[in-house]
């Protein structure tokens, strides 16, 4: 899948036109890539004509290209306040939020664009990718399955749908998508999907070989280094996994799994200072994720911050009573805090859950 690109909108409808000559100079500078100068001129235009949606939107585009996402988001929102129906401005706002890593807010704006323009493929693909990043796999599947039926040759749609199906554990449906893509060629994108399927099925050795093959052909393919790191972890190669996760974060600092899994490895290696910002970044990306909340609680426990870890772990076992590791950590915290009876109760729960896991893993007669 080719990298999802954001388009620059330089000519949006506006209720009032800015000063012609000054505005033209700003646009010329913008098109030449002289973004700082263009932004300064757009600001001057807006001082004289604060009602100009086109100048404010272009200012947002210049600021976004400079990586000044907070300012860009503010500019786009001010433009939308004057013209809420302008889907071009709303799409640019969504893209700025996406680039900043505010995926929940970005998803809401992409969804608004799709309501106004159901055939807007860029909004569709970016919303799908945003759902994937948020772990909202069922939302992505519900949105893309009907589209894929009418556009079976759209590889980007098939790729995103396949990833969501595999991450949701729908391996049979995911395999259908993989087979459809394979008929169009054995690309690195298809190898990535096959590797993801093998990971989901627990075939870790095969997954590693498949993902290494994809990485040899296209090491910068979005999501590939993260899956490769996961495969290396499952094959007991933590050093190789860390290298892959670090490369994944160079390519995309907002990769939830790469942040979380690299943080988890560093926590287990007692590299707590390096682990903490990674786990906290993962939590900011997906505040409700049980895995991220558990890693934060486990790190706090390792740091001896038991009173801070306690409410996190208690919430985890309430929400997921079969979360064995959370019960184990909670028992440890209770013992450290002198709550022996509570610690023994959760230790007993751990033994009961482990026995159930053993029973479930035994072959049926």
C-alpha positions as CSV (number, residue, x, y, z in Angstrom):
1,X,0.0,0.0,0.0
2,X,1.3,3.4,-0.9
3,X,1.7,5.9,1.8
4,X,-1.6,7.7,2.4
5,X,-0.9,11.3,1.3
6,X,-2.5,14.6,2.4
7,X,-3.3,17.1,-0.3
8,X,-2.7,20.8,-0.1
9,X,-5.8,22.9,-0.7
10,X,-4.8,26.4,-2.0
11,X,-8.0,27.6,-3.6
12,X,-11.1,27.1,-1.4
13,X,-14.3,29.0,-1.7
14,X,-14.5,32.0,0.6
15,X,-17.2,34.5,1.5
16,X,-14.7,37.4,1.0
17,X,-11.5,37.7,-1.0
18,X,-8.3,38.9,0.7
19,X,-6.2,41.8,-0.7
20,X,-5.4,40.6,-4.1
21,X,-1.7,41.4,-4.5
22,X,-0.6,40.5,-0.9
23,X,-2.6,37.2,-1.1
24,X,-1.1,36.4,-4.5
25,X,2.4,36.9,-3.1
26,X,1.6,34.5,-0.2
27,X,0.3,31.8,-2.6
28,X,3.3,32.2,-4.8
29,X,5.7,31.7,-1.8
30,X,3.6,28.8,-0.6
31,X,3.8,27.1,-4.0
32,X,7.6,27.6,-4.0
33,X,7.9,25.9,-0.6
34,X,8.9,29.1,1.2
35,X,6.5,28.3,4.0
36,X,7.6,30.6,6.8
37,X,7.4,33.6,4.5
38,X,4.0,32.5,3.1
39,X,2.6,32.0,6.6
40,X,3.8,35.5,7.6
41,X,2.0,37.0,4.6
42,X,-1.2,35.1,5.2
43,X,-1.1,36.5,8.7
44,X,-0.8,40.0,7.3
45,X,-3.8,39.3,5.0
46,X,-5.8,38.1,7.9
47,X,-5.0,41.2,10.0
48,X,-6.8,43.2,7.3
49,X,-9.5,40.6,6.4
50,X,-10.0,38.3,9.4
51,X,-13.2,36.9,7.7
52,X,-11.2,35.4,4.8
53,X,-11.7,31.6,4.9
54,X,-9.3,31.0,2.0
55,X,-6.4,32.9,3.6
56,X,-7.0,31.2,7.0
57,X,-7.2,27.8,5.4
58,X,-4.0,28.4,3.4
59,X,-2.3,29.6,6.6
60,X,-3.3,26.3,8.2
61,X,-1.8,24.4,5.3
62,X,1.5,26.2,5.5
63,X,1.7,25.8,9.3
64,X,0.8,22.1,9.0
65,X,3.6,21.6,6.4
66,X,6.0,23.3,8.8
67,X,4.9,20.8,11.5
68,X,3.2,23.5,13.6
69,X,0.1,21.4,14.0
70,X,-1.5,23.2,17.0
71,X,-1.4,26.5,15.1
72,X,-2.7,24.8,11.9
73,X,-5.5,23.2,13.8
74,X,-6.5,26.5,15.3
75,X,-6.4,28.2,11.9
76,X,-8.6,25.5,10.3
77,X,-11.1,25.6,13.2
78,X,-11.4,29.4,12.9
79,X,-12.0,29.0,9.1
80,X,-14.7,26.3,9.8
81,X,-16.4,28.6,12.3
82,X,-17.1,31.0,9.4
83,X,-17.9,28.3,6.8
84,X,-18.8,25.0,8.5
85,X,-19.9,23.5,5.1
86,X,-16.4,23.7,3.6
87,X,-15.4,20.1,3.4
88,X,-11.9,21.0,2.0
89,X,-11.1,22.9,5.1
90,X,-12.5,20.1,7.3
91,X,-10.4,17.5,5.5
92,X,-7.3,19.6,6.1
93,X,-8.2,19.9,9.7
94,X,-8.6,16.1,10.0
95,X,-5.3,15.6,8.3
96,X,-3.5,18.0,10.7
97,X,-5.1,16.2,13.7
98,X,-4.0,12.9,12.2
99,X,-0.4,14.0,11.7
100,X,-0.4,15.3,15.3
101,X,-1.5,11.9,16.6
102,X,-4.9,13.0,17.8
103,X,-6.6,10.1,16.1
104,X,-10.0,10.1,17.9
105,X,-10.5,13.8,16.9
106,X,-9.2,13.1,13.4
107,X,-11.6,10.2,13.0
108,X,-14.6,12.5,13.9
109,X,-13.6,15.0,11.3
110,X,-12.9,12.4,8.6
111,X,-16.3,11.0,9.3
112,X,-17.9,14.4,8.8
113,X,-16.2,14.7,5.4
114,X,-17.5,11.3,4.4
115,X,-21.0,12.3,5.3
116,X,-20.8,15.3,3.0
117,X,-18.8,13.5,0.3
118,X,-19.4,9.8,0.5
119,X,-17.2,9.1,-2.6
120,X,-14.2,11.0,-1.2
121,X,-11.6,8.2,-1.4
122,X,-8.9,10.1,0.4
123,X,-11.2,10.6,3.4
124,X,-12.3,7.0,3.3
125,X,-8.7,5.7,3.3
126,X,-7.5,8.1,6.0
127,X,-10.6,7.3,8.2
128,X,-9.9,3.6,7.8
129,X,-6.2,4.0,8.7
130,X,-7.2,6.1,11.7
131,X,-9.6,3.4,12.9
132,X,-6.8,0.9,12.5
133,X,-4.5,3.0,14.6
134,X,-7.2,3.3,17.3
135,X,-7.8,-0.4,17.3
136,X,-11.4,0.2,16.1
137,X,-11.3,-2.8,13.9
138,X,-15.0,-3.5,13.7
139,X,-15.8,0.1,12.7
140,X,-13.2,-0.2,9.9
141,X,-14.6,-3.6,8.7
142,X,-18.2,-2.3,8.7
143,X,-17.1,0.7,6.6
144,X,-14.9,-1.0,4.1
145,X,-16.6,-4.4,3.5
146,X,-19.4,-2.8,1.4
147,X,-16.9,-0.5,-0.4
148,X,-14.7,-3.5,-1.2
149,X,-17.6,-5.5,-2.8
150,X,-18.1,-2.7,-5.3
151,X,-14.3,-2.0,-5.7
152,X,-12.6,-5.4,-5.6
153,X,-9.5,-4.1,-7.4
154,X,-8.8,-1.3,-5.0
155,X,-5.6,-2.6,-3.4
156,X,-5.4,0.1,-0.7
157,X,-8.9,-0.7,0.5
158,X,-8.2,-4.5,0.4
159,X,-5.0,-4.0,2.4
160,X,-6.7,-2.0,5.2
161,X,-9.6,-4.3,5.3
162,X,-7.3,-7.3,5.5
163,X,-5.3,-5.8,8.3
164,X,-8.5,-5.1,10.3
165,X,-9.8,-8.6,9.8
166,X,-6.5,-10.2,10.9
167,X,-6.2,-7.9,13.9
168,X,-9.8,-8.7,14.9
169,X,-9.0,-12.5,14.7
170,X,-11.2,-13.1,11.7
171,X,-8.5,-15.2,10.0
172,X,-10.8,-16.9,7.4
173,X,-12.2,-13.6,6.1
174,X,-8.7,-12.1,6.2
175,X,-7.4,-15.0,4.1
176,X,-10.0,-14.3,1.4
177,X,-8.7,-10.8,1.1
178,X,-5.1,-12.0,1.0
179,X,-6.0,-14.5,-1.7
180,X,-7.6,-11.8,-3.8
181,X,-4.5,-9.6,-3.5
182,X,-2.2,-12.6,-4.3
183,X,-4.0,-13.0,-7.6
184,X,-2.9,-9.5,-8.5
185,X,0.8,-10.2,-7.6
186,X,3.0,-11.2,-4.7
187,X,3.9,-7.7,-3.5
188,X,5.6,-6.7,-0.2
189,X,2.1,-5.5,0.9
190,X,0.7,-9.0,0.4
191,X,3.7,-10.5,2.2
192,X,3.0,-8.2,5.1
193,X,-0.6,-9.4,5.2
194,X,0.5,-13.1,5.0
195,X,3.0,-12.4,7.8
196,X,0.3,-10.8,9.9
197,X,-2.0,-13.8,9.3
198,X,0.7,-16.2,10.4
199,X,1.3,-14.1,13.5
200,X,-2.4,-14.2,14.4
201,X,-2.4,-17.9,13.9
202,X,0.6,-18.5,16.2
203,X,2.9,-19.7,13.4
204,X,5.7,-17.5,14.6
205,X,8.6,-19.1,12.7
206,X,6.7,-18.8,9.4
207,X,5.7,-15.2,10.2
208,X,9.3,-14.2,10.8
209,X,10.4,-15.6,7.4
210,X,7.6,-14.0,5.6
211,X,8.1,-10.6,7.2
212,X,11.9,-10.7,6.7
213,X,11.2,-11.3,3.0
214,X,8.9,-8.3,2.9
215,X,11.4,-6.1,4.8
216,X,14.2,-7.0,2.3
217,X,12.0,-5.7,-0.5
218,X,10.3,-2.7,1.2
219,X,11.7,-1.9,4.6
220,X,9.8,1.4,4.9
221,X,6.3,-0.2,4.2
222,X,4.0,1.2,6.9
223,X,3.4,-1.2,9.7
224,X,6.0,-3.7,8.5
225,X,8.7,-3.0,11.1
226,X,6.2,-3.3,13.9
227,X,5.0,-6.7,12.8
228,X,8.6,-7.8,12.2
229,X,9.4,-6.7,15.8
230,X,6.5,-8.7,17.1
231,X,7.6,-11.8,15.1
232,X,11.1,-11.4,16.5
233,X,9.8,-11.1,20.1
234,X,7.8,-14.4,19.6
235,X,11.0,-16.0,18.3
236,X,13.0,-14.9,21.4
237,X,15.0,-12.2,19.6
238,X,14.4,-9.2,21.8
239,X,17.5,-7.4,20.5
240,X,16.2,-7.7,16.9
241,X,12.7,-6.8,18.1
242,X,14.0,-3.5,19.6
243,X,15.8,-2.6,16.4
244,X,12.7,-3.1,14.4
245,X,10.5,-1.2,16.8
246,X,12.9,1.7,16.9
247,X,12.9,1.8,13.1
248,X,9.1,1.7,13.1
249,X,9.1,4.7,15.4
250,X,11.5,6.6,13.2
251,X,9.1,6.1,10.4
252,X,6.0,6.8,12.5
253,X,6.3,8.1,16.0
254,X,2.6,7.6,16.6
255,X,2.7,3.8,16.1
256,X,0.8,2.4,19.1
257,X,2.2,-1.1,19.0
258,X,5.8,-0.1,18.4
259,X,5.7,2.4,21.4
260,X,4.0,-0.1,23.7
261,X,6.1,-3.2,22.8
262,X,9.4,-1.4,22.8
263,X,8.4,0.1,26.2
264,X,7.5,-3.4,27.5
265,X,10.8,-4.9,26.4
266,X,12.7,-2.1,28.1
267,X,10.6,-2.5,31.2
268,X,11.4,-6.2,31.4
269,X,15.1,-5.3,31.0
270,X,14.9,-2.8,33.9
271,X,15.5,0.1,31.6
272,X,12.7,2.0,33.4
273,X,13.7,5.6,32.4
274,X,13.6,4.7,28.7
275,X,10.5,2.6,29.0
276,X,8.3,5.2,30.7
277,X,7.9,7.8,27.9
278,X,7.1,5.0,25.4
279,X,4.4,3.5,27.5
280,X,2.9,6.9,28.3
281,X,2.9,7.7,24.6
282,X,1.0,4.5,23.9
283,X,-1.5,5.4,26.5
284,X,-2.0,8.9,25.0
285,X,-2.7,7.2,21.6
286,X,-5.1,4.7,23.1
287,X,-6.2,5.7,26.6
288,X,-8.6,2.8,27.0
289,X,-6.3,0.0,25.8
290,X,-5.9,-2.7,28.4
291,X,-2.4,-3.6,27.3
292,X,-1.1,-0.1,27.6
293,X,-2.8,0.4,31.0
294,X,-1.3,-2.9,32.2
295,X,2.2,-1.9,31.1
296,X,1.9,1.4,32.9
297,X,0.8,-0.4,36.1
298,X,3.6,-3.0,35.8
299,X,6.2,-0.2,35.3
300,X,4.9,1.7,38.4
301,X,5.1,-1.5,40.4
302,X,8.7,-2.1,39.2
303,X,9.5,1.5,40.3
304,X,8.0,0.8,43.8
305,X,5.1,3.3,43.1
306,X,2.6,0.8,44.5
307,X,-0.1,3.3,45.5
308,X,-0.2,4.7,42.0
309,X,-0.3,1.2,40.4
310,X,-3.1,-0.1,42.7
311,X,-6.1,1.7,41.2
312,X,-4.9,0.9,37.7
313,X,-4.7,-2.8,38.4
314,X,-8.0,-2.9,40.3
315,X,-9.7,-1.3,37.3
316,X,-8.1,-3.8,35.0
317,X,-9.3,-6.9,36.8
318,X,-12.8,-5.4,37.1
319,X,-13.0,-4.8,33.4
320,X,-11.2,-8.1,32.4
321,X,-11.6,-10.7,35.2
322,X,-9.6,-13.3,33.2
323,X,-6.5,-11.0,32.8
324,X,-4.1,-13.3,34.6
325,X,-1.0,-11.0,34.5
326,X,-3.1,-8.1,36.0
327,X,-4.2,-10.3,38.9
328,X,-0.6,-11.4,39.5
329,X,0.6,-7.8,39.6
330,X,-2.3,-6.8,41.8
331,X,-1.4,-9.6,44.3
332,X,2.1,-8.4,44.4
333,X,1.0,-4.8,45.1
334,X,-1.4,-5.9,47.8
335,X,1.4,-7.9,49.6
336,X,3.7,-4.9,49.4
337,X,1.1,-2.7,50.9
338,X,0.5,-5.1,53.8
339,X,-2.9,-6.3,52.5
340,X,-2.1,-9.9,52.9
341,X,-5.6,-11.3,52.6
342,X,-6.3,-9.4,49.4
343,X,-3.0,-10.6,48.0
344,X,-3.7,-14.2,48.8
345,X,-7.2,-13.9,47.2
346,X,-5.7,-12.7,43.9
347,X,-2.9,-15.3,44.0
348,X,-5.6,-17.9,44.2
349,X,-7.4,-16.3,41.2
350,X,-4.1,-16.5,39.3
351,X,-3.8,-20.3,40.1
352,X,-7.4,-20.9,39.0
353,X,-6.9,-19.0,35.7
354,X,-3.7,-20.8,35.0
355,X,-5.4,-24.1,35.5
356,X,-8.1,-23.2,33.1
357,X,-5.5,-22.2,30.6
358,X,-3.8,-25.6,31.0
359,X,-7.1,-27.4,30.6
360,X,-8.0,-25.4,27.5
361,X,-4.6,-26.2,25.9
362,X,-4.8,-30.0,26.4
363,X,-5.7,-31.9,23.2
364,X,-9.3,-33.2,23.1
365,X,-9.7,-37.0,23.2
